[in-house]
Amino acid sequence: QNRTAWTKGVGTIKAKGDYFYFVGCAPFHNPVFQYLDLNVIDIAKNILRILNAVGIEPVVSNDERCCGHDSFWAGNEELFAKLARKNFDIIVASGAKTVIFGCPEGYATFKEHYPAIVGELPFEIRHIAEFLVEKLPESGLVLKNAGDGTVTFHDPCRLGRRMGMYEQPRQLINLVPDTIFKEMDNNRQNAVCCGTTAWMECSSCSKTMQIRRLAEAKQVGAETIITACPKCQIHLTCAKSNTDIDVQVKDLYAYLAEQL
């Protein structure tokens, strides 16, 4: 697969530089979930647009591989170690000082588990939410309000309970002028999970959790439920297709890119 083809006509990238954007599995997920009318690669496109808008031309590598999250949680330690070493070597060769992640799973995997395989990381690990909380206000960019009505935020497990990052996504949403933001009853550390991880199970139990989450958003009057995890967006969109719950599921970086 050409893992950089999606950047054509979207934004500017480099082969070497201080910032490495670790894209993750979006290029693979994109063709798989077309049946949901969901273009997962749009997450990467919007992140690149935003990074360019704040003055950053990141390295995006055609040699990048899966971070190994799913292999790790499925117990395939040999494959996980192989992927970790491969990605580590690619990033070091790029000269990057900071690696930026849009996917909470990649972020958590690098931060928690890569050092056990490759040793102390010689580059900084940043999630795009915490990165943009600093960079967007500094950039002087003027945001507009595209009119998504009342919005709420779904906390991904890896970003929230796993890594303790609750406030930064909310801060980004509230940078948009005249935002009408409502919290769901279960939020932050008490947020309802999207129902599955590592593609290991999609049962009636997980579907019940997903539908409950969509209903929670509707109960607080939200027209849009925003999330910051590709898999959460996929699972909630899939569940929504089997209900009459009228709530839009939108990626955080699509929401921000529309306001630029």
BAMARFI-289279 format. One record per residue (C-alpha): x, y, z negated. Coordinates in pm, whole numbers, plus 32768, in hexadecimal, padded with zeros to 4 digits. Layout:
XYZ;...
END
This chain:
800080008000;806C8163804A;804381F87EF0;807B83617F5A;7F96836D808E;7E81840D7FBE;7F5785447F86;7F4F85A980F6;7E8E86EC811B;7E4886F57FA4;7F7E878E7F0B;80F7879F7EFE;81D286927E62;834786567E43;8430852A7E53;84FD85AB7D2C;84B686AC7C20;847486FA7AB3;830B86817AB0;829B85227B13;812684E67B41;80E283797AF2;7FAF83337BC5;7F5D81D87B42;7E6880E87BE6;7D7C81E57C87;7DFA81907DE8;7DA080227DA9;7C5580627CF9;7BDF814E7E0A;7B81804A7F12;7AF57F5A7E0D;79ED80477D84;796A80DF7EC4;782680207E8A;77E2810D7D66;7811823C7E4C;793E82867D71;7A8982FF7DFC;7B7982B97CDD;7C9983567DA0;7BEA84A77D77;7C6D84AB7C11;7DD384AD7C93;7D7F85AC7DA0;7CE7869C7CA5;7E0A86777BB4;7EFE86C67CCE;7E3087F77D32;7E3088767BCB;7FA588377B9B;7FF088F57CDC;7F0A8A0E7C6A;7FD48A3D7B28;81178A407BF1;818B88D77BD4;81EB87FC7CFC;820C86A57C5C;82C685707CCD;81D1846B7D4D;827F83257DA2;821E82217EA2;82E681267DD4;821D81547C93;8170801D7C11;80547FD27B1F;80B6803B79BE;806F7ED87948;7F587F2D7854;7E757E1578C5;7F8F7D1578CF;7FF87D76776F;7E9B7D5476DC;7E617C0F7799;7F9F7B8176FA;807D7B717830;81B77BF87787;82A17B8F78A0;81E27C5279A9;81BC7D7D78C0;83347D8D7885;83787D7679FA;828B7E977A44;83167F697926;847E7F4679A1;84197F917B08;835D80CE7AAD;846C813E79BC;857881227ACA;84A381DF7BC9;846183007ADA;85CC831A7A6B;863C831E7BD8;854E84427C1D;8600851B7B1D;84B985657A6B;84C185FA790F;834885E378D9;825584D47949;80E9853C7964;7FC88445794D;7E5D847079B0;7E0783117938;7DF382DA77BE;7E5A816F77E9;7F9E81CA789C;7FE582DA779E;7FB281F47673;807180D57715;81A781A5775D;81A1824C7609;8159811B7532;81E97FF075EA;82F3805376E7;840280A375E3;83FB7F39756D;845C7ECD76CF;85427FE37750;85B280937612;8580820075BA;84EA82BD76E0;85CB83D2776A;849C849777E1;836E85357738;8219848C774F;80F2857C7776;7F84854277B6;7EF8863778B2;7DF586B877B8;7EF7872876B7;7FD487AA77D0;7EC38882786C;7E51890E771D;7FA589BA771D;7FD18A007891;7E798A7C7900;7E6B8BA97814;7FD78BFD786A;7F948BEC79E0;7EA48D1079EE;7DB18C487AC2;7C4D8CC57AB5;7B4B8BB27A88;79E38BD27AFA;78AE8B107A94;78388A257BA7;76EF89E87AF6;76EB88857A6D;75EC88EB7967;76168858780D;7744877277F2;77C6867D76EE;790A85BD76C7;7941844576AA;7A7D83EF75E5;7B4482D5768C;7BBE81D5758D;7D2B81E075FB;7D39835C75F2;7C6B838774B6;7C7D826D73B9;7DC381E67445;7E87832B7470;7DC284207399;7D83851B74B1;7C2685A5747B;7C37871E748E;7D00876675CB;7BF886EA76C3;7AF087B8760E;7BD388E97614;7BF688C3778D;7A7E88AA77BF;7A4C89E276ED;7B448AA877C2;7A2F8AB478C7;79628BF47897;77FF8BD17814;78288A5D77D4;76FD89BF772C;779E88A3766A;76E587B17586;7782869A74BB;76E4854374C3;768584B7736F;77A783C17381;78E2848273D9;7A5A8484739F;7ABF835A72C3;795382E572B8;791E82F17431;787481C674D2;7969810175AE;792180E47724;79077F6F76E8;7A377EBD7771;7BAE7ECD77AF;7CA87E2B789B;7B827DB27972;7B697C887886;79F67C8E7840;78B77D2678C5;77A27C8977FA;76447CE27789;76E87D67764B;77CB7E56770A;76A87EC677E6;75DC7F1276AD;76F87FEC762A;771380A77774;759F80EA778E;759681597622;76AA82537670;75F282E1779E;74B482FC76CE;757483B875BF;75DF84BB76BE;747A84E47734;73FA850275CF;74C9863C7590;744C86D776D5;758886A177A1;7569869C7919;76D586337943;77A785447874;7918859378A4;7A2584907864;7BA0848C7881;7BD6831D78D8;7BAF827B7A31;7B2B8137799F;7A2B81E978C3;79AD829E79F7;799781567AB7;78E2809779A2;77EC81AD794E;77A281EC7ABF;776480787AF2;7677806979C8;75C181A37A3A;757A81057B8E;749D80067ADE;73D280FF7A11;72F1822B7A44;73C78304795E;73FB84497A19;755484BB79A6;768384FD7A81;77CF84507A28;78F285337A82;7A6985217A55;7AFC863E7985;7BF286A17A95;7AE486AD7BA0;7A2587927AB6;7B5388777A8A;7BB988747BFA;7A5D88E67C5E;7A858A197B80;7BD18A8B7C1A;
END
